[in-house]
Amino acid sequence: MRRVVAMLMIMAASAPRCAAFSSSFLSYERRGSQAFKMLSRQSTRSFSVSMSGTSQGRASAAVAQSKEKSTGKKEKLDLKPPKGTRDFYPEDMRMRNWLFGHWKDVARLHGFEEYDAPVLESEELYIRKAGEEVTQQLYNFEDKGERRVSLRPEMTPSLARMVMARGKSLTLPVKWFSIPQCWRYERMTRGRRREHYQWNMDIWGVPGIEAEAELLSAIVTFFKRVGITSQDVGIKVNSRAVLSEVLTAMGVPADKFAATCVLVDKLEKVKLDDIRGEMQELGLTDEIITKLVATLSIKDLDALEQTLGNGSKALAQLKQLMEYAEAYGFRDWLIFDASVVRGLAYYTGVVFEGFDRKGELRAICGGGRYDELLATFGGEPLPAVGFGFGDAVIAELLKDRNLLPNFDNNKVDVVVFPLSPSVYASAAAVSGVVRSKSISSDLVLEDKKMKWAFKHAERLGASHLVIIGEDEIAKGIVQVKNLAKGEQVEVEVSKVSDFIAEQLASS
């Protein structure tokens, strides 16, 4: 561009008749240059905002490569996972699959179907309903299409979106469960991470307290399956309608109720004086705060009746729930506690929270009724209740009570051992036949000694070792050793899978 301009200026100087053209072109060049600079600044700024993570990542990579070239040394890679997250090595996966297996079994025993949803959702989905605390903990960003998105902090909003999408085509009641991975950028403590898996069970379309009783039954069923008793764990139960009735009677506007519940939920972690100012900003006088705190201290339904009167709908629901719990056989697990309100803004009725009776761990699980959630998304209200049960706290509790199985080794049924590389193909064929009978088989892939094969089978917890040699293959047989009994027999290759299946069935 500059060379062209210079040439035109020379031409203009040597040819006066071109002066007008030169002046016009120079003006055009200046305007074009200014526009290009402005566009460049805007493009750079836009790219930085929309994909700051990607651009910074590429820049960091370029800087690292440049540094490597100049110093001749590679920077040491940080081998730890990002703060607040976990790696799952095979032994960790065995524990996770064991836990998830119990959750899935319990959900299906109660007639629930499994569903899933994207881990990435529109940011608006959470800002609309979750409350200030969850909103502040979002892992959120702008994607390449300049859309505000977030990693899910919980599953309920996604479930609500899915229910709304199907609308009246769904057959009620809906009884669904899931085990999603959830993300929250929060302060880490024992049993609290920035990512966790959470067992969710939800019932849509049932307005009665029967739905809460069924969900509590599922929770208690799980506890019993893994060896936890009502002496280890209790479940606190309350209803947000209790506070609603108290606050309404004292003239607190309905639109201040959800915000008040969020503040009340903090009282377990902070002192009243720490949030008194926020309560006063909501219009709560000292008299109302005093009455509210007195209500929160109630620990039995008889005392609650004295406060609310026997005409209270909230009280009637709680009494009915306790009767159902008696019928189910888990009444001894439940404790009425008026201070339990749960922190999420969308709860409308009964709420509950599992807790460690020793008081060493944070809440184990929790949930409640959220009949108005769809309305906050612009849909028709639909009765709904559900719970979330994280994997982190229950793992700590099971460790503390020595209730976890040994996940150190990956157990297989059979180890297939070729005595030499020349019979590997035959060993692979035998292993394939064994697996076709749903018998797990570990095929030794390298040329190893017999002593190693026995130790390997012991480490894997195998019940049988199948030994394949050249002489055996020539005869159409293999050696099968029962490692528990120490017995070794010759078995025809065509019958080896049936033989082992019978041995396993009888053991």
Secondary structure, 3 states (H helix, E strand, C coil): CHHHHHHHHHHHHHCHHHHHHHHHHHHHHHHHHHHHHHHHHHHHHHHHHHCHHHHHHHHHHHHHHHHHHHHCCCCCCCCCCCCCCCCCCHHHHHHHHHHHHHHHHHHHHCCCEECCCCCEEEHHHHHCCCCHHHHHCCEEEECCCCCEEEECCCCHHHHHHHHHHHHHHCCCCEEEEECCEEECCCCCECCECCEEEEEEEEEECCCCCHHHHHHHHHHHHHHHHCCCCCCCEEEEEEEHHHHHHHHHHCCCCHHHHHHHHHHHHHHHCCCHHHHHHHHHHCCCCHHHHHHHHHHHCCCCHHHHHHHHCCCCHHHHHHHHHHHHHHHHCCHHHEEECCCCCCCCCCCCCEEEEEEECCCCCCCCEEEEECCCHHHHCCCCCCCEEEEEEEHHHHHHHHHHCCCCCCCCCCCCCEEEEECCHHHHHHHHHHHHHHHCCCCCEEECCCCCCHHHHHHHHHHCCCCEEEEECHHHHHHCEEEEEECCCCEEEEEEHHHHHHHHHHHHHHC
